[in-house]
Amino acid sequence: MHDIRFIRENPAAFDAALARRGLSPMAAELLAIDEARRSKILAAETAAAAQNAASKEVGAAKARGDEAEFQRLRALVAEKKAEGARLTAEADAEDARLKDALARIPNMPLDDVPDGPDETANVEIRRWGTPRVMDFKPLEHFDIPAARGGLDFPTAAKLSGSRFVVMRGAVARVHRALAQFMLDLHTQEHGLAETWTPVLVKEEAMFGTNQLPKFAEDSYQTTNGWWLIPTSEVTLTNSVAGEILDEAALPIRLTAHTSCFRSEAGSAGKDTTGMLRQHQFEKVEMVTICTPETALAEHERMTKCAEAVLERLELPYRTIVLCTGDMGFGAQKTHDLEVWLPGQNTYREISSVSTCGQFQARRMNARYRPAGGGKPEFVATLNGSGLAVGRCLIAVLENGQQADGSVTLPQALVPYLGGKTRITADGVLV
């Protein structure tokens, strides 16, 4: 959420930042609501002061027997009390209106984020690995003989509908191994603290990481008000909501492996075949809570953590910085990692790593106490996939496929598979 004080002091800069995201100017509208709110507050305080002053004089008028003045003052007290209550209610209404408006406006992009309307303006910053040259036509993951029996879409459709999968046998075991490998890498080498969190959260948690109110249709809500998390960014980041941390405790670096749930609203017709875009999937998430001054360094660090997963799995990828028109709502800057999928003959997103500055922290009221003293300040938050497990499975299957229909698995997974190194064309792990 934005700081209204910043908008008061920098209306032109605020509107310029929104323009980079393709939005119309909003500062004047927000400041008009803010001015109405502040004027109501001032008027309520003036009424309260008049009420207090009259209240003090009531007793004196009574003591000197001035009945007319006594009655006048009593009426004035009642009038100012009612006026103050009315003005306070009006101020509260304006405050709620302002907060709702601010909650629906995306974060301001950093200066070095490239401008552009959509993904066509994203900028590649590096590549790793060379896509393998195959002497046969590469297949998509769901058509590879080694994986066909382990990816059961008809049963999933019978159970749940479209955009679900049932995994069996070797494919299910590789999927599990990938998640374990990612967690071990992040906890043992990258210094992230493993965390297990609920997948059902309160509305306040979804608001804190900006899924609500604007993107309610993208998530699932239960009949008793809980929300299913779209990613454990929600739970990990909100773990510090409402707290004042000591600066010495920062940075806090967390990781969690959870199921994730997304309605995929607006994705009708996109990636309908296979398991690239699912309503339920698993992800290993990374979250950092830090001081604003260290956020950019943490962003680079977190990106490297995600890249390391792909490099250990010997999967070619490219890293791009998203332009202003393609960046997520809460992000100041985002790096996307796109893994090579030979079955599609293209790179596809497998991780987004974003720095949000103090945008989420202001929504959560998450602060820290500076080591040098002074009043508490909002922390900075970052989040990133490390990685999406299902998409990583797709990449492992497609990049490891062989002409005979088998799949050779990355060496990094062998310790997690009991020494097995491939899936035969019959779907057996050997």
C-alpha positions, 0 to 999 in steps of 0.5 A: 500500500502507498504512503499518503504522505509521500503522495502529498509531498510528491504528487507529480512523481506518484502520477509519473510512476503510475503512468509507467504502469499504463495508469491514469493520474490518481494523485489529485483524486486521492488527495481530495479524499485525504483533504476531506478526511483531514478536514473532518478530523479537524472539525471533529477535534474543534467540536470536541474542544468546544464541548470540553470548554462548555462542560467546564462552564456548566458547573460554574453556571449551576453554582452561581444560579444562572439557570438560563446559562446552565441550560444553554451550556448543557444544550451546547455540550449535547450539540457539540457531542453529537456534532463531533460524533457525526464528524468522526463517523464521516472522517472514518468513512473518508479514511476507509474510502482512502484506504480502499483506493490506496489498496487497489493501486499497484506498487511504483516501479524502480527507476531501472525497470524497463518501460513497456506495455507487456511481455514484449518489452521484457529485457533478457539479462543473462542465459545459462546452459545450451539447449541440447540438440536432439536427433529426433523430434522432442515431445511435450511432457505429456506425450513422452512414453516414460511419463505418459503412464505417470500423468493421469489427466482423465482420472484427475478430470473425473475427480476434480475437472480440468487443470488437475493431474494425478501423478503415479509411479516414477513420475510421482517419485521424481516430483517428490524428489525435486521438492526435497532437493530444492528444500535441501539446497535452500536450507543447507547452502543458501541459509534459508530457514525451512518453514511449514505453514497452513494453506488456509488463511484469514482475509487479513493475510491475503490483504497483507500480500496484496491478493485482496481486494483487487485479485479475489477472483484469482483465488479460492475462498471457503464457505467459512471465510478462509482463503486457500493460498496461491503461494506460501508467500502469503503465509511466510510474509505475513508471519511478521505482520503486526510485529516490531522486529529488532534490526539485528534480527534482519534479514529473515530468510524463509523457505516453504514447500506447500500446495498452492491453489489458483483459479487461473481466472483469465487464462481460458484457452491458455496451456490447457494441455498437460500440467503447465497451468494447474488449479492445484500445484506445489511450489518451494517458495522463498521469502526475505524480510529485511531493511529497505536499504538491503532489499536490492542486494537481497533481490540479487541474492534470491535470484541467484538462489533460484538460478542455482536450482536450475543449474544443479538440475542442468536445465538451460534457462534465461533470466529476464527483468520484467517491464513496467507493463508485465510486472506484478501488482506488488512488485517494484522490480521482478526477475523472471527465470524461464527454463528451456522446454524442448517440447515447446521449442521455447523458454517458459517461466518457472520462477518470479523473484520480486522485491516489493519494498515497503509496499506489503509491510505497510499493508501488514504493519510490519516494522523494525526498530533501527539499531541506531535508535529512532521510531520504528520503520516499515521493513522491506519484503521480497518473494520468489519461487525456488521453484515451481515443482510441477514446472520443474518436473516438466523441464526435467522430463522434456530436457532428459527425454531420449529417442527411445522414449526413456528419460535420463534424470539429472545427477542432482536427483540421484541421491533422492531416488535411491541411486536410480538415474532414468525412467524407462519408456515403460515408466519404470524408475531404474 
